[in-house]
Amino acid sequence: MLSLIVDAYRRNPWPVYTVMRRVAPVVRLGRRPVWVLFDYASVKMALDEHQRFSSRAAPPGGAPLDWLIFTDPPRHSRLRALISRTFTPRSVADLEPRISALAHDLLDTVVDGGRMDLVTDYAERLPVLVIMEMLGMPLSDSAHVTGWGNAILHLGDTVLGGARAARAVATYGKAKEEMRSYLAVLLAERRISPRDDLLSRLVHAEVDGAWLTEEEIFSFFQLLLLAGTETTTNLIASAVLCFLEHPDQLALLRRDRQLLPAAIEEVVRFRSPAQLVFRSPTEDIELHGRQIHAGDLLLVAIGSANRDPRQFRDANRFDITRQGPPHVGFGHGIHFCVGAGLARLEARVALSALLDRFSHFEREGRRRWAPRAGINIHGPRSLQLRVTGAHGEHMLA
C-alpha cells in the first residue's frame, strides 16, 4: 500500500508521484474509502468543481471541522467575504514595514557563531509573530501558538486510521481546550474594549444580520493559527532548500533581486508547502477507470499536480525564470487560499532579509532533515545552517 507517513517519502515524494501519474493516477489507500488523485487534470477538476467535490471532507467515521476551508456555499461565501476584508491587497501591503522589522529583529537574535536553525529560529517564528499581531495577541505567547499549530497539523494523520490517528485526536483535543480557554479571555476583553485588530473585528462582525457566535470565532481563530503560519513557514524553508540544491538559481537571484517574486512562485510549484487538500464527491464518479462513491474521502495531491509534465515543461527542473501555466500550490477556484498574498509577502520579506544579511549559507552537517508534522504538508522540522555575513565575516549574536 502507498505509505504517506514514511520520512523518506515525505522528504522526496516526487519519484513516487512520477510513477503514480503514469501507472495509477487515481489510487485507493488499502480497503478504506480513501483515494489519492495524482494527475493535474483530476486535481484541477476536484479543486474547480465545488458542486461535485465538496470541501465538507473528513476521514471515514469522522466529522469535518467547522472551518472556512471545510465549508461549501452558501456558508463558505459569507464567511470568506468576512475574512477577505483583512487580506485585501492594500491591507496586506501595509504590513510590509512591520514584517520587515520583525524579520530583522529575529536575525539580530538567532545567529550564534555563524550558525542558525532556519526553521525554529526564523521560518517558524516570523509568520507566528505576524499572525499574532494581526489577531492582537501578546507576542510573549508565541510558544503556545506554535504548540497549538503542531497539534492541529497532526489531524492530517487521522485519514490513516489506527493508533496514529487516535494519538492525533487526543493531542488535538487537549490543545483545543487550551485554545478555547485562552481565546475566551481575549474575546471578553475585546467586547468591553475593542482594539484595531482582527479579533475585535470578528467580535463585532455581522453575517446575515447576526453577530458571529463564539464557536464561529473560535473556528476562525484555529484556522488562522494554522493556515496563517504553516504555509509560510514551509514556503520560506522550502525556498532555502531549493537554493541549497540549485546554487546556480541562487546565484541568478543574487544578481537580479527582481526575480524574487517569480522565484517564490517556482518554490510553491516545485516544493508545494501544502501537498494534499481534502475533498469528498457529492455523487458517484469515475476517474481513470476507478469507481469512487459519494462521501468517500479524496486526498487531492496538488504537490504531484504541480510536477505533472503534461502541464509544466521540464516539470522536475527548478527554474526561477519559468514562464507558462500557473501552479495550483495555493489551490484553485472558490477555495483559492485567501491568505496567499500575505504568504507571498512574508516569504519575499523573509528571503530578502536573509540575502541581505548573508553572503553565503550552507547546510550544517549531512543528516537528513526530519519532515514536519502532518501528512498533508511538506517542509523540514529543522534545518541547521552555517551562515556568512554580507562582508565575509561569520555572524555573531
HUJO-V766331 format. One record per backbone hydrogen bond with DSSP energy under -1.0 kcal/mol. CO is the residue of the C=O (numbers start at 1). NH is the residue of the N-H. E is the energy in kcal/mol with one decimal. If there is no record, write none. Layout:
CO NH E
CO NH E
This chain:
6 10 -2.3
7 11 -2.3
8 12 -1.6
13 17 -2.5
14 18 -2.5
15 19 -1.9
16 20 -2.9
17 21 -2.7
18 22 -1.1
19 23 -2.8
20 24 -2.1
25 38 -3.0
27 36 -2.6
28 30 -1.1
29 32 -1.2
32 34 -2.5
33 297 -2.6
34 29 -2.9
35 299 -3.5
36 27 -1.9
37 301 -2.2
39 43 -2.4
40 44 -3.1
41 45 -2.0
42 46 -2.3
43 47 -2.0
44 48 -2.4
45 49 -2.6
48 50 -1.8
49 53 -2.1
52 282 -2.4
54 280 -2.1
55 57 -2.5
59 62 -2.7
65 67 -1.5
67 70 -1.5
68 71 -1.6
72 76 -2.2
74 78 -1.8
75 79 -2.4
76 80 -2.8
77 81 -1.9
78 82 -1.4
79 83 -2.1
80 84 -2.5
83 86 -1.5
88 92 -2.6
89 93 -2.4
90 94 -2.0
92 95 -1.5
93 96 -1.5
95 99 -2.5
96 100 -2.7
97 101 -2.1
98 102 -2.4
99 103 -2.5
100 104 -2.4
101 105 -2.3
102 106 -2.3
103 107 -2.1
104 108 -1.7
106 110 -2.0
114 387 -2.9
115 112 -2.1
116 385 -3.4
117 121 -2.2
118 123 -3.3
119 124 -3.0
122 126 -2.7
125 129 -2.5
126 130 -2.2
127 131 -2.4
128 132 -2.1
129 133 -2.2
130 134 -2.1
131 135 -2.2
132 136 -1.8
132 137 -2.9
134 198 -3.2
135 199 -1.0
138 141 -2.0
139 142 -1.5
141 145 -1.5
142 146 -2.4
143 147 -2.1
144 148 -2.7
145 149 -2.6
146 150 -2.0
147 151 -1.8
148 152 -2.2
149 153 -2.4
150 154 -1.6
152 155 -1.7
153 156 -1.9
154 157 -2.0
155 158 -1.9
156 159 -1.1
157 160 -1.7
162 166 -1.9
163 167 -2.5
164 168 -1.9
165 169 -2.4
166 170 -2.2
167 171 -2.6
168 172 -2.4
169 173 -2.5
170 174 -1.8
171 175 -2.1
172 176 -3.2
173 177 -1.6
174 178 -1.7
175 179 -2.8
176 180 -2.5
177 181 -2.2
178 182 -2.3
179 183 -3.0
180 184 -2.0
181 185 -1.2
182 186 -1.4
183 187 -2.8
184 188 -2.0
185 189 -1.8
186 190 -2.2
187 191 -2.1
188 192 -1.2
189 193 -3.2
195 197 -1.6
197 201 -1.7
198 202 -2.3
199 203 -2.4
200 204 -1.7
205 212 -1.2
207 210 -1.2
210 207 -3.2
213 217 -2.2
214 218 -2.3
215 219 -1.9
216 220 -2.0
217 221 -2.7
218 222 -2.3
219 223 -2.2
220 224 -2.8
221 225 -2.1
222 226 -1.6
223 227 -2.7
224 228 -1.1
226 229 -1.6
226 230 -3.0
229 233 -2.5
230 234 -2.4
231 235 -2.0
232 236 -2.7
233 237 -2.3
234 238 -2.6
235 239 -2.0
236 240 -1.8
237 241 -2.2
238 242 -2.6
239 243 -2.3
240 244 -2.6
241 245 -2.2
242 246 -1.4
246 249 -1.2
246 250 -1.5
247 251 -2.5
248 252 -1.8
249 253 -2.2
250 254 -2.5
251 255 -1.7
252 256 -1.5
256 259 -1.8
257 260 -2.1
259 263 -2.6
260 264 -2.4
261 265 -1.8
262 266 -2.1
263 267 -2.1
264 268 -2.3
265 269 -1.9
266 270 -3.3
267 271 -3.0
273 378 -2.4
275 303 -1.8
277 300 -3.2
279 298 -3.2
280 54 -2.6
281 295 -2.4
285 292 -2.9
287 290 -2.4
290 287 -2.2
292 285 -2.7
293 296 -2.1
297 35 -2.7
298 279 -1.9
299 37 -2.4
300 277 -1.5
300 302 -1.7
301 305 -2.2
302 306 -2.0
304 307 -1.9
305 308 -1.6
308 311 -2.0
308 312 -2.3
314 317 -2.2
319 322 -1.7
328 331 -1.9
330 337 -2.9
333 336 -1.8
337 340 -1.6
339 343 -2.5
340 344 -2.5
341 345 -2.1
342 346 -2.9
343 347 -2.4
344 348 -2.5
345 349 -2.7
346 350 -2.9
347 351 -2.7
348 352 -2.2
349 353 -2.3
350 354 -1.8
351 355 -2.5
352 356 -2.4
353 357 -2.4
354 358 -2.6
357 390 -1.3
360 388 -2.6
362 386 -2.8
370 381 -3.4
374 377 -1.2
376 275 -1.8
376 276 -1.9
379 372 -2.1
383 118 -2.6
384 364 -2.5
385 116 -2.0
386 362 -1.9
388 359 -1.5
388 360 -1.3
389 392 -2.2
393 389 -4.2
395 114 -2.2
